[in-house]
Amino acid sequence: MDKHLEIRRLTHRFGGLQALTDINIALSRGEIAGLIGPNGAGKTTVFNLVSGFYIPSEGDIVVGGVRINAMKPHEIAAMKIGRTFQNIRLWNEMTVLDNIRISQHYRLGYNAADVFFRTRRYREREAEITRSARELLDAFHLADLAGEYPRNLPYGIQRRVEIARALSLQPELLLLDEPAAGLSTADITNLIDYIYWIHDQFKLTIWMIEHQMEVVMTLCKRISVIDFGKEIASGTPEQIRTNHEVIKAYLGDGEI
């Protein structure tokens, strides 16, 4: 199957601290995969490396056959990689609509002179971006909230807005960093259905970090586990569920 993302011998250091050592993970195009491990295992560091917030100390990150190690976050976004964060990062002083619109700044297609003179190119591009944002909000059943401020919305709705914003970049690979964090049991059930819908509707490859085992075991066909910055297991949910190294390192003494 076509490899969408390949992580080869990925190693990262913060000064004298070895955060990751020799990580090797590959995602096939169109799959939903998981990355789990104890707190501090290095999961978010992996995502930060893939999305350009850090530059790897060693190893390679390859997306669609292109090595992206030294690319900046906006260049990686242009490679059709979207990202959400463990702690929701919405602009609370902007409306829901503007949160979606502003995420498309990297592909505006006009310059400062166009803005100053309100040129035709500026007006057409702004109208196109607004139309695209409204279509996305409508698809996510958020159209009625376009003029609301995220700070006034329930936590579960804020998560939906954040995912919608990530999808406004038109990604083909979506990184979800603990999408169920802080959600109620009912919201978690809705999130699972929501991610299935996103995967089917947008034809994405999805890679998620998640501590809620119900989410990971339900959604992911394949799961990688890291502990102390090293990969200790990879396999199907059932293989991970019964892996003694995983149970010892992450899940405690019993099975999931």
C-alpha positions as CSV (number, residue, x, y, z in Angstrom):
1,M,0.0,0.0,0.0
2,D,1.1,3.6,-0.7
3,K,3.1,5.0,2.2
4,H,1.9,8.5,3.1
5,L,4.2,9.2,6.1
6,E,7.5,7.5,6.9
7,I,9.5,8.2,10.0
8,R,13.0,6.7,9.8
9,R,15.4,6.4,12.7
10,L,14.0,9.6,14.2
11,T,16.0,10.9,17.1
12,H,15.7,14.2,18.9
13,R,17.6,15.8,21.7
14,F,16.8,18.9,23.8
15,G,20.3,19.9,24.9
16,G,21.6,16.9,26.8
17,L,18.2,15.3,27.1
18,Q,17.4,12.5,24.7
19,A,13.7,12.9,24.0
20,L,13.4,10.3,21.1
21,T,15.6,7.5,20.0
22,D,15.5,5.6,16.7
23,I,11.7,5.9,16.1
24,N,10.5,4.1,12.9
25,I,6.9,4.4,12.0
26,A,5.1,4.3,8.6
27,L,1.5,5.3,7.8
28,S,-0.3,4.0,4.7
29,R,-2.4,6.5,2.8
30,G,-6.0,6.5,4.0
31,E,-5.5,4.7,7.3
32,I,-6.4,5.7,10.8
33,A,-3.4,5.0,13.2
34,G,-2.7,5.7,16.8
35,L,0.4,6.7,18.8
36,I,0.1,6.0,22.6
37,G,2.4,5.9,25.6
38,P,2.7,7.2,29.1
39,N,2.9,10.9,29.9
40,G,6.3,12.3,28.9
41,A,7.0,9.4,26.5
42,G,7.7,11.7,23.6
43,K,4.4,11.5,21.6
44,T,3.8,15.2,21.2
45,T,7.5,15.6,20.4
46,V,7.0,13.3,17.4
47,F,4.0,15.4,16.2
48,N,6.0,18.6,16.7
49,L,8.8,17.2,14.6
50,V,6.4,16.1,11.8
51,S,4.6,19.5,11.8
52,G,7.8,21.5,11.7
53,F,8.0,23.0,15.2
54,Y,11.3,21.2,15.8
55,I,14.0,20.0,13.5
56,P,15.1,16.4,14.1
57,S,18.5,15.8,15.6
58,E,18.8,12.7,13.4
59,G,16.7,10.6,11.0
60,D,14.2,11.5,8.3
61,I,10.6,12.4,8.1
62,V,9.2,11.7,4.6
63,V,5.7,12.7,3.4
64,G,4.6,11.5,0.0
65,G,8.2,10.7,-0.9
66,V,9.4,14.3,0.1
67,R,11.8,14.7,2.9
68,I,10.4,17.5,5.2
69,N,13.0,17.6,8.0
70,A,14.0,21.3,7.6
71,M,10.7,22.7,6.5
72,K,8.9,25.4,8.5
73,P,5.4,24.9,9.8
74,H,3.8,27.0,7.0
75,E,5.7,25.0,4.4
76,I,4.5,21.8,6.0
77,A,0.9,23.0,6.0
78,A,1.4,23.6,2.3
79,M,2.3,19.9,2.0
80,K,-1.3,19.2,3.1
81,I,-0.6,18.3,6.7
82,G,-3.1,19.6,9.3
83,R,-2.7,19.6,13.1
84,T,-4.7,20.0,16.2
85,F,-3.3,20.4,19.7
86,Q,-3.8,18.8,23.1
87,N,-4.8,22.2,24.6
88,I,-7.3,23.8,22.3
89,R,-5.6,26.8,20.5
90,L,-8.4,28.8,19.1
91,W,-8.3,32.6,18.8
92,N,-10.9,33.6,21.4
93,E,-11.1,37.3,20.3
94,M,-12.1,36.2,16.8
95,T,-15.4,34.7,15.7
96,V,-15.7,31.0,14.7
97,L,-15.8,32.1,11.1
98,D,-12.7,34.2,11.3
99,N,-10.9,31.3,13.1
100,I,-11.5,29.2,10.0
101,R,-10.7,32.0,7.5
102,I,-7.4,33.0,9.1
103,S,-6.0,29.5,8.9
104,Q,-6.0,29.9,5.1
105,H,-3.6,32.8,5.1
106,Y,-0.8,30.8,3.6
107,R,-2.7,30.5,0.3
108,L,-4.2,34.0,0.1
109,G,-2.6,34.8,-3.3
110,Y,-2.5,38.6,-2.8
111,N,0.0,41.1,-1.4
112,A,0.0,44.3,0.8
113,A,-0.7,46.5,-2.2
114,D,-3.8,44.5,-3.1
115,V,-5.0,45.0,0.5
116,F,-4.3,48.8,0.5
117,F,-6.0,49.4,-2.8
118,R,-8.7,46.8,-2.3
119,T,-7.9,45.3,-5.8
120,R,-10.1,42.9,-7.6
121,R,-7.7,40.1,-6.8
122,Y,-8.0,41.0,-3.1
123,R,-11.8,41.1,-3.2
124,E,-12.1,37.8,-5.1
125,R,-9.7,35.9,-2.9
126,E,-11.4,37.2,0.3
127,A,-14.8,36.2,-1.0
128,E,-13.5,32.8,-2.0
129,I,-11.9,32.2,1.4
130,T,-15.1,33.3,3.2
131,R,-17.2,31.0,1.0
132,S,-14.9,28.1,1.6
133,A,-15.0,28.7,5.4
134,R,-18.8,28.9,5.5
135,E,-19.1,25.7,3.5
136,L,-16.8,23.9,6.0
137,L,-18.8,25.3,8.9
138,D,-22.0,24.1,7.3
139,A,-20.5,20.6,6.7
140,F,-19.5,20.5,10.4
141,H,-23.0,21.7,11.5
142,L,-21.4,24.8,12.9
143,A,-23.0,27.4,10.5
144,D,-25.3,28.8,13.2
145,L,-22.2,29.6,15.3
146,A,-20.2,31.5,12.7
147,G,-20.5,34.8,14.6
148,E,-19.9,33.3,18.0
149,Y,-16.6,33.6,19.9
150,P,-15.0,30.3,20.8
151,R,-14.6,31.2,24.5
152,N,-18.4,31.2,24.8
153,L,-18.9,27.7,23.4
154,P,-19.0,24.3,25.2
155,Y,-15.7,22.4,25.2
156,G,-16.9,19.7,22.8
157,I,-18.0,22.3,20.3
158,Q,-14.6,24.1,20.6
159,R,-13.0,20.8,19.7
160,R,-15.1,20.6,16.6
161,V,-14.2,24.1,15.6
162,E,-10.5,23.3,16.0
163,I,-10.8,20.2,13.8
164,A,-12.7,22.2,11.2
165,R,-10.0,24.8,11.3
166,A,-7.3,22.2,10.7
167,L,-9.4,20.8,7.7
168,S,-9.6,24.3,6.2
169,L,-6.0,23.8,5.2
170,Q,-7.4,21.0,2.9
171,P,-4.9,18.5,4.4
172,E,-4.5,14.9,3.3
173,L,-2.7,14.0,6.5
174,L,-4.4,15.0,9.8
175,L,-2.6,14.9,13.1
176,L,-4.9,14.8,16.1
177,D,-3.2,15.4,19.5
178,E,-5.5,14.0,22.2
179,P,-8.8,15.1,20.6
180,A,-10.8,13.5,23.5
181,A,-8.9,15.4,26.2
182,G,-11.4,17.1,28.6
183,L,-14.5,15.7,26.9
184,S,-17.4,14.1,28.7
185,T,-18.4,10.5,28.0
186,A,-21.2,11.6,25.7
187,D,-18.8,13.9,23.8
188,I,-16.3,11.1,23.4
189,T,-18.9,8.9,21.8
190,N,-19.8,11.8,19.5
191,L,-16.1,12.3,18.7
192,I,-15.6,8.7,17.6
193,D,-18.5,9.1,15.1
194,Y,-17.2,12.5,14.1
195,I,-13.7,11.2,13.2
196,Y,-15.2,8.3,11.2
197,W,-17.3,10.9,9.3
198,I,-14.2,13.1,8.7
199,H,-12.2,10.2,7.5
200,D,-14.8,9.1,5.1
201,Q,-15.9,12.6,3.9
202,F,-12.4,14.1,3.4
203,K,-10.6,10.9,2.4
204,L,-7.8,11.5,5.0
205,T,-4.9,9.7,6.6
206,I,-5.4,10.3,10.3
207,W,-2.8,9.8,13.0
208,M,-3.8,10.4,16.6
209,I,-2.3,10.6,20.0
210,E,-4.9,9.7,22.6
211,H,-5.1,8.5,26.2
212,Q,-8.7,7.5,26.0
213,M,-8.3,3.8,25.1
214,E,-11.9,3.5,23.9
215,V,-11.2,6.1,21.2
216,V,-7.9,4.5,20.1
217,M,-9.1,0.9,20.2
218,T,-12.3,1.7,18.3
219,L,-10.9,4.0,15.6
220,C,-7.3,2.8,14.9
221,K,-6.4,-0.2,12.8
222,R,-2.8,0.0,13.9
223,I,-1.2,1.5,17.0
224,S,2.4,2.3,17.8
225,V,3.5,2.6,21.5
226,I,6.5,4.6,22.8
227,D,8.0,4.7,26.2
228,F,10.9,6.9,27.3
229,G,11.3,8.1,23.7
230,K,11.6,4.5,22.3
231,E,9.1,2.5,20.3
232,I,8.2,-0.6,22.3
233,A,5.4,-2.1,20.3
234,S,3.4,-1.8,17.1
235,G,0.4,-3.7,15.9
236,T,-3.4,-4.1,15.8
237,P,-5.5,-3.0,18.8
238,E,-5.8,-6.7,19.9
239,Q,-2.0,-7.2,19.7
240,I,-1.4,-4.0,21.7
241,R,-4.2,-4.9,24.2
242,T,-2.4,-8.1,25.1
243,N,1.3,-7.0,24.7
244,H,3.1,-7.4,28.1
245,E,5.6,-4.6,27.4
246,V,2.7,-2.2,26.8
247,I,0.8,-3.4,29.8
248,K,3.9,-3.0,32.0
249,A,4.9,0.4,30.6
250,Y,1.6,2.1,30.0
251,L,-1.5,0.2,31.0
252,G,-0.6,-1.1,34.5
253,D,-0.9,-4.7,35.6
254,G,-4.1,-5.5,33.9
255,E,-5.3,-5.6,30.3
256,I,-7.4,-2.8,28.8
